[in-house]
Amino acid sequence: MEKFMLIFRNEAALTEFRPSPEEMQAEMQKWNQWIGGLAAQGKLGGTDALMPTGKVVTGRQNVVTDGPFIEGKEIVGGYAVVSADTIDEAIVLANGCPIYEVDGSVEVRQLVKFE
């Protein structure tokens, strides 16, 4: 069994999506249901949402700056680590992700095993 990271990207969440508390609750329910389904299959390794900004540490001098300042479509909003036999199976696990309902995307990447 291999591990894959599902990386959630959604530009609309930063610019267009301003949910009411009720809409936010309904959205969280969809995410909890999808994530719960992955956990029930024994496929979920972990998941978290990320704040849109933070700090960037760069170079040998460890210079700290605000950021990241990148295009909205490149901002990572969260991630999940799943177990699957192949990348195709990991893609199938990503199929039910609620982010697709708001034209977001899921990047599927296999984790490297360091022996």
TIRO-2110 file (N, C-alpha, C; in Angstrom, 1 decimal):
// TIRO-2110
0.9, -1.2, 0.0, N, 1, A
0.0, 0.0, 0.0, CA, 1, A
0.9, 1.2, 0.0, C, 1, A
0.6, 2.2, -0.8, N, 2, A
1.3, 3.4, -1.0, CA, 2, A
0.6, 4.6, -0.3, C, 2, A
1.3, 5.7, 0.0, N, 3, A
0.6, 6.8, 0.5, CA, 3, A
0.6, 7.9, -0.5, C, 3, A
-0.5, 8.7, -0.6, N, 4, A
-0.6, 9.8, -1.5, CA, 4, A
-1.2, 11.0, -0.8, C, 4, A
-0.7, 12.2, -1.2, N, 5, A
-1.2, 13.4, -0.7, CA, 5, A
-2.2, 14.0, -1.7, C, 5, A
-3.4, 14.3, -1.2, N, 6, A
-4.4, 15.0, -1.9, CA, 6, A
-4.3, 16.5, -1.5, C, 6, A
-4.0, 17.3, -2.5, N, 7, A
-3.7, 18.8, -2.2, CA, 7, A
-4.9, 19.5, -2.7, C, 7, A
-5.6, 20.3, -1.8, N, 8, A
-6.8, 21.0, -2.2, CA, 8, A
-6.5, 22.4, -2.6, C, 8, A
-7.0, 22.8, -3.8, N, 9, A
-6.8, 24.2, -4.2, CA, 9, A
-8.1, 24.7, -4.6, C, 9, A
-8.4, 26.0, -4.2, N, 10, A
-9.7, 26.6, -4.6, CA, 10, A
-9.5, 28.1, -4.5, C, 10, A
-9.3, 28.7, -5.7, N, 11, A
-9.1, 30.1, -5.9, CA, 11, A
-10.4, 30.9, -5.4, C, 11, A
-11.6, 30.3, -5.7, N, 12, A
-12.8, 31.0, -5.4, CA, 12, A
-13.0, 31.2, -3.9, C, 12, A
-12.5, 30.4, -3.1, N, 13, A
-12.6, 30.5, -1.6, CA, 13, A
-12.0, 31.8, -1.1, C, 13, A
-11.0, 32.3, -1.8, N, 14, A
-10.3, 33.5, -1.4, CA, 14, A
-10.9, 34.8, -2.0, C, 14, A
-11.7, 34.6, -3.1, N, 15, A
-12.2, 35.8, -3.7, CA, 15, A
-13.7, 35.9, -3.8, C, 15, A
-14.4, 34.8, -4.0, N, 16, A
-15.8, 34.8, -4.2, CA, 16, A
-16.7, 34.2, -3.1, C, 16, A
-16.2, 33.2, -2.5, N, 17, A
-17.0, 32.4, -1.6, CA, 17, A
-17.0, 33.1, -0.2, C, 17, A
-18.2, 33.7, 0.1, N, 18, A
-18.4, 34.4, 1.4, CA, 18, A
-19.6, 33.8, 2.0, C, 18, A
-19.5, 32.6, 2.6, N, 19, A
-20.6, 31.8, 3.1, CA, 19, A
-21.2, 32.4, 4.4, C, 19, A
-22.5, 32.3, 4.6, N, 20, A
-23.1, 32.6, 5.8, CA, 20, A
-22.7, 31.5, 6.8, C, 20, A
-23.0, 31.7, 8.1, N, 21, A
-22.7, 30.6, 9.1, CA, 21, A
-23.4, 29.3, 8.7, C, 21, A
-24.6, 29.4, 8.2, N, 22, A
-25.4, 28.2, 7.9, CA, 22, A
-24.8, 27.5, 6.7, C, 22, A
-24.4, 28.3, 5.7, N, 23, A
-23.7, 27.7, 4.5, CA, 23, A
-22.4, 27.1, 4.9, C, 23, A
-21.6, 27.8, 5.8, N, 24, A
-20.4, 27.2, 6.2, CA, 24, A
-20.6, 25.9, 6.9, C, 24, A
-21.6, 25.8, 7.8, N, 25, A
-21.9, 24.6, 8.5, CA, 25, A
-22.3, 23.4, 7.5, C, 25, A
-23.1, 23.8, 6.5, N, 26, A
-23.4, 22.8, 5.5, CA, 26, A
-22.2, 22.3, 4.7, C, 26, A
-21.3, 23.3, 4.4, N, 27, A
-20.1, 22.9, 3.7, CA, 27, A
-19.2, 22.0, 4.5, C, 27, A
-19.0, 22.3, 5.8, N, 28, A
-18.2, 21.5, 6.7, CA, 28, A
-18.8, 20.1, 6.8, C, 28, A
-20.2, 20.0, 6.8, N, 29, A
-20.8, 18.7, 6.9, CA, 29, A
-20.5, 17.8, 5.6, C, 29, A
-20.4, 18.5, 4.5, N, 30, A
-20.0, 17.7, 3.3, CA, 30, A
-18.6, 17.2, 3.4, C, 30, A
-17.7, 18.1, 3.9, N, 31, A
-16.3, 17.7, 4.0, CA, 31, A
-16.2, 16.6, 5.1, C, 31, A
-16.9, 16.7, 6.2, N, 32, A
-16.8, 15.7, 7.2, CA, 32, A
-17.4, 14.3, 6.7, C, 32, A
-18.4, 14.4, 5.9, N, 33, A
-19.0, 13.1, 5.4, CA, 33, A
-18.0, 12.5, 4.4, C, 33, A
-17.4, 13.3, 3.5, N, 34, A
-16.4, 12.7, 2.6, CA, 34, A
-15.2, 12.1, 3.3, C, 34, A
-14.6, 12.9, 4.3, N, 35, A
-13.5, 12.5, 5.0, CA, 35, A
-13.8, 11.2, 5.9, C, 35, A
-15.0, 11.3, 6.5, N, 36, A
-15.5, 10.1, 7.2, CA, 36, A
-15.6, 8.8, 6.4, C, 36, A
-15.9, 9.0, 5.1, N, 37, A
-16.0, 7.9, 4.2, CA, 37, A
-14.6, 7.3, 4.0, C, 37, A
-13.6, 8.2, 3.8, N, 38, A
-12.3, 7.7, 3.6, CA, 38, A
-11.8, 7.0, 4.9, C, 38, A
-12.1, 7.5, 6.0, N, 39, A
-11.7, 6.9, 7.3, CA, 39, A
-12.4, 5.5, 7.5, C, 39, A
-13.6, 5.4, 7.1, N, 40, A
-14.4, 4.2, 7.3, CA, 40, A
-13.8, 3.1, 6.4, C, 40, A
-13.2, 3.5, 5.2, N, 41, A
-12.5, 2.5, 4.4, CA, 41, A
-11.1, 2.1, 4.8, C, 41, A
-10.6, 2.8, 5.9, N, 42, A
-9.3, 2.6, 6.3, CA, 42, A
-8.2, 3.2, 5.4, C, 42, A
-8.6, 4.2, 4.7, N, 43, A
-7.8, 4.8, 3.7, CA, 43, A
-7.2, 6.2, 4.1, C, 43, A
-7.7, 6.8, 5.2, N, 44, A
-7.3, 8.1, 5.6, CA, 44, A
-6.1, 8.1, 6.6, C, 44, A
-5.1, 8.8, 6.2, N, 45, A
-3.9, 8.9, 7.1, CA, 45, A
-3.9, 10.2, 7.9, C, 45, A
-4.6, 11.2, 7.5, N, 46, A
-4.7, 12.5, 8.1, CA, 46, A
-5.1, 13.6, 7.2, C, 46, A
-5.7, 14.6, 7.7, N, 47, A
-6.1, 15.8, 6.9, CA, 47, A
-6.2, 17.0, 7.7, C, 47, A
-6.0, 18.2, 7.1, N, 48, A
-6.1, 19.5, 7.7, CA, 48, A
-6.3, 20.5, 6.7, C, 48, A
-6.9, 21.6, 7.1, N, 49, A
-7.0, 22.8, 6.3, CA, 49, A
-5.9, 23.7, 6.7, C, 49, A
-5.5, 24.6, 5.8, N, 50, A
-4.4, 25.5, 6.0, CA, 50, A
-4.9, 27.0, 5.9, C, 50, A
-4.4, 27.8, 6.7, N, 51, A
-4.7, 29.3, 6.6, CA, 51, A
-4.1, 29.8, 5.3, C, 51, A
-4.7, 30.8, 4.7, N, 52, A
-4.2, 31.3, 3.4, CA, 52, A
-2.9, 32.0, 3.4, C, 52, A
-2.4, 32.4, 4.6, N, 53, A
-1.1, 33.1, 4.7, CA, 53, A
-0.3, 32.6, 5.8, C, 53, A
0.9, 32.9, 5.8, N, 54, A
1.8, 32.5, 6.9, CA, 54, A
3.2, 33.2, 6.7, C, 54, A
4.2, 32.5, 6.9, N, 55, A
5.6, 33.1, 6.8, CA, 55, A
6.4, 32.2, 5.9, C, 55, A
7.4, 32.8, 5.2, N, 56, A
8.3, 32.0, 4.4, CA, 56, A
9.7, 32.2, 4.9, C, 56, A
10.4, 31.1, 5.1, N, 57, A
11.8, 31.2, 5.6, CA, 57, A
12.7, 30.8, 4.4, C, 57, A
13.6, 31.6, 4.0, N, 58, A
14.4, 31.5, 2.8, CA, 58, A
15.9, 31.5, 3.0, C, 58, A
16.6, 30.6, 2.4, N, 59, A
18.1, 30.7, 2.3, CA, 59, A
18.8, 30.4, 3.5, C, 59, A
20.1, 30.5, 3.3, N, 60, A
21.1, 30.1, 4.4, CA, 60, A
20.9, 31.1, 5.6, C, 60, A
20.5, 32.3, 5.3, N, 61, A
20.4, 33.3, 6.4, CA, 61, A
19.0, 33.2, 7.1, C, 61, A
18.2, 32.2, 6.6, N, 62, A
16.8, 32.0, 7.2, CA, 62, A
16.1, 33.3, 7.3, C, 62, A
16.0, 34.1, 6.2, N, 63, A
15.3, 35.3, 6.1, CA, 63, A
13.8, 35.0, 6.2, C, 63, A
13.1, 35.6, 7.1, N, 64, A
11.6, 35.4, 7.3, CA, 64, A
10.8, 36.6, 6.7, C, 64, A
9.9, 36.2, 5.8, N, 65, A
9.0, 37.2, 5.2, CA, 65, A
7.6, 36.8, 5.3, C, 65, A
6.7, 37.7, 5.1, N, 66, A
5.3, 37.4, 5.0, CA, 66, A
5.0, 36.6, 3.7, C, 66, A
4.0, 35.8, 3.7, N, 67, A
3.7, 35.1, 2.5, CA, 67, A
2.8, 33.9, 2.8, C, 67, A
2.6, 33.0, 1.9, N, 68, A
3.1, 33.1, 0.5, CA, 68, A
2.3, 34.1, -0.3, C, 68, A
2.9, 34.8, -1.2, N, 69, A
2.3, 35.7, -2.1, CA, 69, A
2.4, 35.1, -3.5, C, 69, A
1.4, 34.3, -3.8, N, 70, A
1.3, 33.6, -5.1, CA, 70, A
0.0, 33.8, -5.7, C, 70, A
-0.2, 33.4, -6.9, N, 71, A
-1.5, 33.5, -7.6, CA, 71, A
-2.5, 32.7, -6.8, C, 71, A
-3.8, 33.2, -6.7, N, 72, A
-4.8, 32.5, -6.0, CA, 72, A
-5.0, 31.0, -6.3, C, 72, A
-4.8, 30.7, -7.6, N, 73, A
-5.0, 29.3, -8.1, CA, 73, A
-3.9, 28.4, -7.6, C, 73, A
-2.8, 29.0, -7.1, N, 74, A
-1.7, 28.1, -6.6, CA, 74, A
-1.8, 27.9, -5.0, C, 74, A
-2.7, 28.6, -4.4, N, 75, A
-2.7, 28.5, -2.9, CA, 75, A
-3.3, 27.2, -2.5, C, 75, A
-2.6, 26.5, -1.6, N, 76, A
-3.0, 25.3, -1.0, CA, 76, A
-3.9, 25.5, 0.2, C, 76, A
-5.2, 25.1, 0.1, N, 77, A
-6.1, 25.3, 1.2, CA, 77, A
-6.1, 24.2, 2.2, C, 77, A
-5.6, 23.1, 1.9, N, 78, A
-5.6, 22.0, 2.8, CA, 78, A
-5.1, 20.7, 2.1, C, 78, A
-5.1, 19.6, 2.8, N, 79, A
-4.6, 18.4, 2.3, CA, 79, A
-5.1, 17.2, 3.0, C, 79, A
-5.0, 16.1, 2.4, N, 80, A
-5.3, 14.8, 3.1, CA, 80, A
-4.2, 13.8, 2.6, C, 80, A
-3.9, 12.9, 3.5, N, 81, A
-3.0, 11.8, 3.2, CA, 81, A
-3.8, 10.5, 3.2, C, 81, A
-3.8, 9.8, 2.1, N, 82, A
-4.6, 8.6, 1.9, CA, 82, A
-3.7, 7.4, 1.5, C, 82, A
-4.1, 6.2, 1.8, N, 83, A
-3.5, 5.0, 1.4, CA, 83, A
-4.2, 4.4, 0.2, C, 83, A
-3.4, 4.0, -0.8, N, 84, A
-4.0, 3.4, -2.0, CA, 84, A
-2.9, 2.5, -2.6, C, 84, A
-3.3, 1.5, -3.4, N, 85, A
-2.4, 0.7, -4.1, CA, 85, A
-1.7, 1.3, -5.2, C, 85, A
-2.5, 2.2, -5.9, N, 86, A
-2.0, 2.9, -7.1, CA, 86, A
-2.4, 4.4, -7.1, C, 86, A
-1.8, 5.2, -8.0, N, 87, A
-2.3, 6.5, -8.1, CA, 87, A
-3.7, 6.6, -8.7, C, 87, A
-4.1, 5.6, -9.5, N, 88, A
-5.4, 5.6, -10.0, CA, 88, A
-6.4, 5.4, -8.9, C, 88, A
-6.1, 4.5, -8.0, N, 89, A
-7.0, 4.3, -6.8, CA, 89, A
-7.1, 5.6, -6.0, C, 89, A
-6.0, 6.3, -5.8, N, 90, A
-6.0, 7.6, -5.1, CA, 90, A
-6.8, 8.6, -5.8, C, 90, A
-6.8, 8.6, -7.1, N, 91, A
-7.7, 9.5, -7.8, CA, 91, A
-9.2, 9.2, -7.6, C, 91, A
-9.5, 7.9, -7.5, N, 92, A
-10.9, 7.5, -7.2, CA, 92, A
-11.2, 8.0, -5.9, C, 92, A
-10.3, 7.9, -4.9, N, 93, A
-10.6, 8.3, -3.5, CA, 93, A
-10.9, 9.8, -3.5, C, 93, A
-10.2, 10.6, -4.4, N, 94, A
-10.4, 12.0, -4.5, CA, 94, A
-11.7, 12.4, -5.2, C, 94, A
-12.3, 11.5, -5.9, N, 95, A
-13.5, 11.8, -6.7, CA, 95, A
-14.7, 12.5, -5.9, C, 95, A
-14.9, 12.1, -4.7, N, 96, A
-16.0, 12.6, -4.0, CA, 96, A
-15.7, 13.9, -3.2, C, 96, A
-14.6, 14.5, -3.4, N, 97, A
-14.2, 15.7, -2.6, CA, 97, A
-15.2, 16.9, -2.9, C, 97, A
-15.7, 17.5, -1.9, N, 98, A
-16.6, 18.6, -2.0, CA, 98, A
-16.0, 19.8, -2.7, C, 98, A
-14.7, 19.9, -2.9, N, 99, A
-14.1, 21.1, -3.5, CA, 99, A
-14.5, 21.2, -5.0, C, 99, A
-14.8, 20.1, -5.6, N, 100, A
-15.2, 20.1, -7.0, CA, 100, A
-16.5, 20.9, -7.2, C, 100, A
-17.3, 21.0, -6.2, N, 101, A
-18.6, 21.7, -6.3, CA, 101, A
-18.4, 23.2, -6.4, C, 101, A
-17.2, 23.7, -6.1, N, 102, A
-16.9, 25.2, -6.2, CA, 102, A
-15.8, 25.4, -7.2, C, 102, A
-15.7, 24.5, -8.1, N, 103, A
-14.6, 24.5, -9.2, CA, 103, A
-13.2, 24.5, -8.7, C, 103, A
-13.0, 23.9, -7.5, N, 104, A
-11.7, 23.7, -7.0, CA, 104, A
-11.0, 22.5, -7.6, C, 104, A
-9.8, 22.2, -7.2, N, 105, A
-9.1, 21.1, -7.8, CA, 105, A
-8.4, 20.3, -6.7, C, 105, A
-8.1, 19.0, -7.0, N, 106, A
-7.3, 18.2, -6.1, CA, 106, A
-6.1, 17.7, -6.9, C, 106, A
-4.9, 18.0, -6.3, N, 107, A
-3.7, 17.5, -6.9, CA, 107, A
-3.4, 16.2, -6.2, C, 107, A
-3.1, 15.1, -6.9, N, 108, A
-2.8, 13.8, -6.3, CA, 108, A
-1.3, 13.5, -6.5, C, 108, A
-0.6, 13.4, -5.4, N, 109, A
0.9, 13.2, -5.4, CA, 109, A
1.3, 12.0, -4.5, C, 109, A
2.1, 11.1, -5.1, N, 110, A
2.6, 10.0, -4.3, CA, 110, A
3.7, 10.4, -3.3, C, 110, A
3.6, 10.0, -2.1, N, 111, A
4.7, 10.3, -1.1, CA, 111, A
5.9, 9.4, -1.4, C, 111, A
7.1, 9.9, -1.2, N, 112, A
8.3, 9.1, -1.5, CA, 112, A
8.6, 8.4, -0.2, C, 112, A
9.0, 7.1, -0.4, N, 113, A
9.4, 6.3, 0.7, CA, 113, A
10.9, 6.3, 0.8, C, 113, A
11.4, 6.8, 1.9, N, 114, A
12.9, 6.8, 2.1, CA, 114, A
13.3, 5.6, 2.9, C, 114, A
14.0, 4.8, 2.4, N, 115, A
14.4, 3.5, 3.0, CA, 115, A
15.6, 3.7, 3.9, C, 115, A
END
